[in-house]
């Protein structure tokens, strides 16, 4: 979105500016709704992941949930570092 301030020269310019702003607001509203939906999906995935970690890596693996999370983080970090080094 453009942050510059424009001063309309006449009424038709003012109406055109308002129409453009309405279009920008509509586009931003649509994008906001899309992002909210995406955030909701991510939160659900996090919830399911936490349940999985708790069930299969925590209690079943003989580790506490905190230890399991630490291990999962280390694995993710190592994978990220490996991907970065393989570029």
QUINOR-V137996 format. One record per pair of residues at least 24 apart in sequence whose C-alpha atoms are under 6 Angstrom apart, sorted by sequence separation. I is the first residue (numbers start at 1). J is the second residue. D is the distance in Angstrom with one decimal. If there is no record, write none. Layout:
i=I j=J d=D
i=I j=J d=D
This chain:
none
